[in-house]
């Protein structure tokens, strides 16, 4: 057991089907009303979701969060910014293995949700097209891609990979650093300066933990497949984003995603938060966002 932000949590490792040791965290409650699986974003890790997970606990939800391949403490097994054996398919299936481990750990049959942020929302969307059966719902936060263009982006990245750049760093975050009045290169993450500084100071975040060309190419390949399989999703979805999030094209990408999901017959809710940037859970209105998410989850339980 260890403590993050003063809360005691569980830590464990699962060995996935490719033999890779995947690190994950657990936040337990004695009699959970449901379980929430958390899929984090690029160049960060599961420990940054402690405050959100504790809020879920207070509302009666158990939570579990994986350090994706190439990130956090799982990077010890794959290498920082690398996917390792199994590639993009494996990072999606790791979420399914987390689900099995977390549901078993809860010790009783409870409804399960998925929460994905940014890159983690891409992974979660791909997961939903394959494994949504039995889920009660999902929340996709800060969706960072235009589903209509993922195939083109994947093709360009594949060319770079074929040219020998697979394991070269790909600065996926620099494109969002456009404000001439910036205080730091990561102001686009949040209006809360303390949260931005915390991100920069975290040795498992930011510039010291870039993805590679191979990682991003595989992600966009998986995202392309997900965009073609939206009709297979069987659970309702809440899409949330800030309307000043450059990663989501100021709300355009999440809005287009919600429209595509609805068009595919998926029950979908969309909420854009005025003035908010990329990391809604670390924004100045984070309590509002967290409350909205908890209420949406609870409503799915009937």
N, C-alpha and C positions, 0 to 999 in steps of 0.2 A: 504494500500500500504506500501511496505517496500523497503529498498535498499540493494542489494548485490553487492559488488565490485563497488559501485558508480552508479549502474543502477537501475532505478525504475521499479519494477515489481509488478504484482498482485498476491495476495494470496487468496486462498479460500479452502473450505472443501465441499466434496460431501459425502452424506450418501449412501453407496452401498446397493445392494440387500440383504445383510446379516445384515444390520443395523450398519455397522462399518463406522466411520467417517474417510474418506481418505483425507489427506491434499495434495494440489497441488499448483504449481506456474504457472503463465502465463506471457509470454513476447509478447506484442502486437505491431503490426504496423498498420498504418491507412488503407492501402489497400493491404492486404497480397496477394502474388502470390500463397502461399500454406501454409499449417500448418504442423509442425513437432512435433510429440509426443515423449517424451524422457522417457526411462525406465532405471533407474540407477542400479548400481552394488551393491554387498553385502557390508554391514557395511559402508554405506555412505548415501547420501541423494540428493534430487533434487537441492538444493542450490549450489552444486558444479558444476552445468552445466550452471551457469550464463554467463561465458565468451563465451561458445559455443552458447548459446541461443542469446546472443547479436550479435554475428557474423552472426547468421541466420537472425536476425532482419535487420542488415545492408544490407543483400542480398535480403530483401523483404519477408522473411518467418516469420510467427508467430510461436510461440513455446509454449508448455505446458509440464510440467513434474510432475509426481506423486512422493510422498514419499511412497514407497511400504510398505505394512503391515510389522510391526516389525522394521521399519526404520524411522529416522528423526522425524518429528512431528506427523506422523501417529502412531508411537509407543505408544503415549499416549492413543490410543484407543485399541490397541492389546496387548501391553506389548512389551518391547524391545526383538527383536529376535524371536517373536512369530507371527504366521500367523493369529490366531484368528478364528472366525466362518467361515466356508467355505473352509479353508485350501488352498491347492495349486490351486484348481480350481478357488477360489475367487481372488487370486492375479493376475491371467490371466484376469478374467472378469473385475477386477477393471480398467485395461488398456482400456477396451472397454467403460466403463462408463466415463473415462477421455476423450476418443475420442468424445463421445456424448456431454459432457459438453463443451469441447474446440471448437468443430465445431459450437455449438450453440453460444458460446461466440464471435467467429469471426464475426458473424452477416451476413455472405454471404457464398455462396457455393464455396469452394476452394478445390483443391486437398489436400490429406492428406498422410503424410509419417510417418513411425515409425523409431526411432533410439533407439537401445538397447545396453547397455554396460555390458559385463561380465554376472553376474547373470541376469541383465536386458535383455541381449541378449537371454538367455534361456527362459525368460518369453515372450519376443517379438517373438521368434520362435514359441512357443506354441500358442501365439495369432494369428500369421499369418496362422497357420494351421486351425484356426477356423473362423477368421474374416478378411481375406485378401481382400475379395470382396470390391471394391470401393477404395482401397488404390492404390496409384500411385507407391509406392516403399518402401523399408525398408533398413536400414543399421544395420548390426550386427557387433559390435566392441568387440574385445578381447574375443571371444567365448571360454569358459573355460571347455568344456567337450568333451569327445570322444563319439559321438552318438552311436557307436557300443557297448559301455560298460555301457551305462546308466542303462539298465535293471538290470545288475549284481550289480551295485553300489546301485540302489534303493532297491534291495532285501536285501543287507547287512544292509543298514540303517533301513529298516523295521524291521529287527530282533532286532536291538538296541532299536527301539521305542517300540516294543512289550515287551522288557525286562524292560520297565519302564523309559527309558531315553528321552522320547519325549521332555520334557522341559529343559533338561540339555544342557549347552553350548557346541557347536561344533565348534572347532577352525578351520574353513575352510581355513584360510589365512596362518596359520603357516607352512604348507607344502611347501610354495613357498620361505620361508626364508632360503635359502641354501648356500648363498655366504659366503665363509670364510673371504672375504674382506669387508663385509658389514659395513656401517656407522650406519644404523638403521635396525630394523626388517622389514621395509617396503621399502627398496631400490629397490625391484623388481617392484614396481609400476611405477617408472619413473627415468630417468637419471637426472632430474631437482631436485636438493636437496631442493630448496625452496618449490617446490610443495609437496615433501615428508614430509617436516616439517609442512607444512600447513595441510596436512591430519592428521598427528599425533596430532597436536594441536586442531583439530576440535572435540568437545565433542560428536558429533553425528557420529564419524567415528572410525574405528580401534578396538583395543582390548576391549574398553569399550562397544562395540556394537556387540558381537558375535551372529551368528545365533544359533538356537537350532537344535538338532538331528531331531526333528519333521519337522522343517522348511526345512532342506536340504533333508530329505527323501521325502517330498511332492514335492519339486522342481524337484528331479530326476525322480519321478513318472510322473510328467507332461512332463518332457523332453523326457522320453521314449515314451509317447504317441505322442509327436510332431515328433520324429524321424520316427514314423510309418506313419505319415500323411503328409509328405513333398509334395506329389503329389497334395494335395488340395490347395497349395499356388498359387495364381493367379497374383501376382505382382512381378516385378524384385527385386533382392536383391544384395546389395553390402556388401561383407564380408571384414573387415579390421582388421589387427592385427600387432603387432610388432614381428619380428622374434627372439627376445630375451625375449619374454613373457613366464615365466614359467607356468602361468595358462593355456596357450594355447599350452603347450608342444613345445615351441619354433616354433610356427607356424603350427605344425602338426594338431591340432584340427580344427582351422579355414580352413586349406586346405582341410581336410577330409569333413568338413561341406559343403564347396563350391562344392566339387566333388559330394557329395550326393544330393545336391540341383539340380545341373545340370543334374544328372542322373534321377532325378524325373521330369525333364522337366521344371524346374524353370530357367528363365533367370538370370544368376548369374555372378557377377564380383568379383574377388579376388585381394586384394592389401596387400602385406606384406611389412612393413617398416623396412629396415635394421638397426639393432642396437637398435630399439625401444623396450620398455618394455610393461607393461600391460595397463597403462592409456594413450592411445594415445592423448586424448584431453588435458592432462597435461604433455606431453612429451616435450623435447627440440625442436622437430620438429612439435609442435602442429599447428603452422600456416600453414604448408604444408598440414597436415592431414585435418584441417578444410577447407582449400581451395579445397582440393580434394573432400571432402564430399559435399560441397556447389555446386561445378561444376557438380557432379554426380546427385544431386537432380534437379538442373536446367535443365540438359539434359533430364531427365525423363518428364519434362513439355513440351518438344518439342519446 
